[in-house]
């Protein structure tokens, strides 16, 4: 099952350019019962491994806009470290329920934005003004989101490239995959403290992901991206809602209320 999950996630990444951390973390948490911090660490490392396979193909095809990528990393690199530190702080504070709720909010926000963005025209903008320098500021919070949740690099990165640059669609995908690889690599290094707990699961995902990445690269010119992306965002919107519901239910459970009363200082009568 773990090999199949890795294969399918990598297949989606290769076909759509998005989905590594965004898909991996909710699947690991909701379906395999992996703790959220460990799932984020696995998602980042898995994303970096899969995109390491995809990036060379994009470079050979000339689909990576290096100058644009530089502007993105100028904000995204420090952002991912900030997000990683935030997650580590919440883990040390024992705020597991808060982490789950924030992950749900990230998924719902990202999926909702992408569904709205999908109805905009995706045609290449001829002679459009180059506003790629704005990417530095925009990728700072995106990088922080990646470091905290492993999600957002592909989804929000591609949306920003389409809005702020005049890159061809193939260059948008290639540049965004390269950006996702670098920030995932940085984030996985920052989350090394969580990875040892599930090294077997990570290895299985990577083995399945390698096969999925190769298969997706071969099929990428034959399969339409738009319907797959729409299906992905609808599904992730549902999963994000599940995260939020689980977090709310845990917060209002009798056990949580009892623990809160015990932890609260006694008031003098």
Phi, psi and omega in degrees: 000317181295323177295319180295318178300314178299319180298312184293320179296313180296325177298316178296320179299313182294325183278328186245341184084357181225166168118352186301285180290327183298322180273318190299311186298309180297326178295314181296319183285310188279327186255333181249356176071024179281134176303143186305314180299320178292321179297321178296316179298316178295318181300319180293315181293319178297318179299315180297320181294315181293317182289339173298330177282324185278326186300314181304322179295322179291323178295315181298323180282356180074026185266002180257118176273100192295320180295316178297319178300321179298317177299321180296315184288335179300328176260323185291325183296308176293330180298317183294328177290322177298313179297322179295319179295323178297315179297318179299320179297316180292325177297313180296331179276356180072028184265057183297320181293324177295319179299314180299318179295319179291323176297319177297318179296321178298315181295314181296316181296313181297313181295319180296316179299317182292324177295319177293319181293331183295338181275354176280159179292131180256017181290151178296133184268102180288131179058027177288147180295141179273110179245034186295337179295335176294341181299328181302312182288324181288325182282348176297306176292329177296317177298320178297321177297319178296315180295329181275321189237352185072005184246156169112336184298311182286315184293303184284330177296315180293323178297318180294320180295319179294328184277325191251354181229170177251029181293148172294154181307320179295324178288327175300312181296312183295316180294321181291323177296319178296319177297314179299324179297313184293313182291327176293321178296316178296316181294321180295324176295321179290340183254021182303334182294342182257346193282331185295337184289341183218046183294327179295317178296316180299316180298318179297318179297319182293319179297312177295323181294325179299316178294320180294322180295317179295315180298315180296323178296323179288330183265353190298331181275355184248346184249128178294135183282321191301310180299323179295318179295317179299315179298320180297315183291323177297316181295318180290331175297319178294316180295321177298319175299323178295319176302312182296319179296316179297320179295317179295318180296321178293325181291327183260007181289153178303323180297319180293319180295321179295318179296324179294320179294321180293320183286336182287142177293142179287134179270139177293144180275000000 
